[in-house]
Amino acid sequence: MNNRTLGIIGGTGWLGRAIAEALLDSGFIEPAALLISNRSGRSTLRPDVRVLADNQQLVALSDVLVLSIRPEQFRELRIDASGKQVISLMAGIPAAVISAATGAQTVVRAMPNAAVEIRQSYTPWYSTGALGDMDRQWLQQLFECVGAADEVPNEDCIDYLSALSGTGPAFPALLHQALASQAVAAGIPHDIAQRAARGVVVGGGQMLASRDPLQMIEALMAYRGVTAAALQSMSEQGIDAIVGRALQAGAEVARRGM
Ligand SMILES: NC(=O)c1ccc[n+]([C@@H]2O[C@H](COP(=O)([O-])OP(=O)(O)OC[C@H]3O[C@@H](n4cnc5c(N)ncnc54)[C@H](OP(=O)(O)O)[C@@H]3O)[C@@H](O)[C@H]2O)c1
């Protein structure tokens, strides 16, 4: 099932490279079945992975193509990928646009996040064409090389989730900043505020890996202590609505296209 040749256009970039390395390290693909292209033809990837400067040559040699270039770079890309399966990792480029520009009948859109670096991405994916069981399993396994993955029911889920999981560490980082800066404003020394906020975001986040968040909130609310008072205040001020508006604002950018 894994004997397909995979070509990654932009495979020396930040995301493409992280994925290429994960696919190789996990044994999902052999170096001989992986091809990379960029504009210079140069790479610091392991020497047994072939790097090309000619995208059309990469297309000809590959069964499946991954587009891991920036949306603005896509506008300059000229390839004929008719008859090939194309997987796009680009935010804000609809499958129909990719299909029209490349000639590919089947386009898979996937949206990993920055946690590919530690192989803990969450990657939703959607295929415009009907997939057989083998193809579906192959794609799911490919994305699981960098973390967890789900096939989603429609393309709009990809645009919405670009603003949710595609943002990776952005929301935790914002919460970290808010906690630390508010603590400093309340008189807590800067370094202590930073370490306390880190404990919440990083330590608390790790605990959630094995616990149900809703059950945790309910248990803390039932205790009616310090934590309950803080959570209730946040809830009364409309945390759900704030998050909802933020996600819609991001999703609108993805839907509008980049
Ligand atoms: N960063 C994230 O958290 C994240 C999450 C999900 C999805 N994405 C998506 O991932 C995509 C790539 O982002 P990135 O951060 O990895 O960008 P990046 O580091 O700038 O990588 C882009 C790569 O594309 C190559 N490239 C550019 N134009 C090319 C062309 N015409 N032909 C062949 N190769 C070309 C570049 O190499 P040369 O300059 O050598 O050609 C480079 O290797 C974006 O579309 C983004 O929306 C990113």
The ligand as a Tripos MOL2 file, in Angstrom:
@<TRIPOS>MOLECULE
LIG
   48    52     1     0     0
SMALL
NO_CHARGES

@<TRIPOS>ATOM
      1 N1          3.2390   27.4080    9.2210 N.am      1 LIG1
      2 C1          2.1560   26.7550    9.6220 C.2       1 LIG1
      3 O1          1.8800   26.5870   10.8360 O.2       1 LIG1
      4 C2          1.2540   26.1490    8.6000 C.ar      1 LIG1
      5 C3          0.2030   25.3440    9.0250 C.ar      1 LIG1
      6 C4         -0.6200   24.7760    8.0670 C.ar      1 LIG1
      7 C5         -0.4000   25.0150    6.7200 C.ar      1 LIG1
      8 N2          0.6130   25.8380    6.3370 N.ar      1 LIG1
      9 C6          0.8080   26.0650    4.8940 C.3       1 LIG1
     10 O2          2.0550   25.5090    4.5110 O.3       1 LIG1
     11 C7          2.5040   26.1350    3.3120 C.3       1 LIG1
     12 C8          4.0170   26.2890    3.3880 C.3       1 LIG1
     13 O3          4.3530   27.1230    4.4770 O.3       1 LIG1
     14 P1          5.8480   27.1640    5.0500 P.3       1 LIG1
     15 O4          5.7510   27.9200    6.3290 O.co2     1 LIG1
     16 O5          6.4420   25.7970    5.0610 O.co2     1 LIG1
     17 O6          6.5790   28.0570    3.9160 O.3       1 LIG1
     18 P2          8.1420   28.1480    3.5880 P.3       1 LIG1
     19 O7          8.9750   27.7400    4.7430 O.co2     1 LIG1
     20 O8          8.3690   29.4870    2.9950 O.co2     1 LIG1
     21 O9          8.3530   27.0550    2.4580 O.3       1 LIG1
     22 C9          7.9800   27.2420    1.1350 C.3       1 LIG1
     23 C10         8.8160   26.2980    0.2780 C.3       1 LIG1
     24 O10         8.3480   26.3700   -1.0520 O.3       1 LIG1
     25 C11         9.4650   26.4530   -1.9340 C.3       1 LIG1
     26 N3          8.9590   27.0820   -3.1510 N.ar      1 LIG1
     27 C12         8.4780   28.3390   -3.3020 C.ar      1 LIG1
     28 N4          8.0580   28.5390   -4.5680 N.ar      1 LIG1
     29 C13         8.2810   27.3800   -5.2160 C.ar      1 LIG1
     30 C14         8.0580   26.9400   -6.5380 C.ar      1 LIG1
     31 N5          7.5310   27.7380   -7.4790 N.pl3     1 LIG1
     32 N6          8.3930   25.6820   -6.8650 N.ar      1 LIG1
     33 C15         8.9460   24.8430   -5.9480 C.ar      1 LIG1
     34 N7          9.1760   25.1880   -4.6730 N.ar      1 LIG1
     35 C16         8.8540   26.4400   -4.3120 C.ar      1 LIG1
     36 C17        10.5020   27.2180   -1.1420 C.3       1 LIG1
     37 O11        11.8130   26.9290   -1.5450 O.3       1 LIG1
     38 P3         12.6440   27.8970   -2.5460 P.3       1 LIG1
     39 O12        12.4900   29.2970   -2.0230 O.co2     1 LIG1
     40 O13        14.0270   27.3360   -2.4360 O.co2     1 LIG1
     41 O14        12.0220   27.7080   -3.8670 O.co2     1 LIG1
     42 C18        10.2930   26.6030    0.2400 C.3       1 LIG1
     43 O15        11.0000   25.3900    0.3310 O.3       1 LIG1
     44 C19         1.7290   27.4520    3.2220 C.3       1 LIG1
     45 O16         0.8560   27.3880    2.1130 O.3       1 LIG1
     46 C20         0.9100   27.5330    4.4980 C.3       1 LIG1
     47 O17        -0.3930   28.0620    4.2750 O.3       1 LIG1
     48 C21         1.4690   26.3760    7.2390 C.ar      1 LIG1
@<TRIPOS>BOND
     1     1     2 1
     2     2     3 2
     3     2     4 1
     4     4     5 ar
     5     4    48 ar
     6     5     6 ar
     7     6     7 ar
     8     7     8 ar
     9     8     9 1
    10     8    48 ar
    11     9    10 1
    12     9    46 1
    13    10    11 1
    14    11    12 1
    15    11    44 1
    16    12    13 1
    17    13    14 1
    18    14    15 2
    19    14    16 1
    20    14    17 1
    21    17    18 1
    22    18    19 2
    23    18    20 1
    24    18    21 1
    25    21    22 1
    26    22    23 1
    27    23    24 1
    28    23    42 1
    29    24    25 1
    30    25    26 1
    31    25    36 1
    32    26    27 ar
    33    26    35 ar
    34    27    28 ar
    35    28    29 ar
    36    29    30 ar
    37    29    35 ar
    38    30    31 1
    39    30    32 ar
    40    32    33 ar
    41    33    34 ar
    42    34    35 ar
    43    36    37 1
    44    36    42 1
    45    37    38 1
    46    38    39 2
    47    38    40 1
    48    38    41 1
    49    42    43 1
    50    44    45 1
    51    44    46 1
    52    46    47 1
@<TRIPOS>SUBSTRUCTURE
     1 LIG1         1 GROUP 0 **** ****
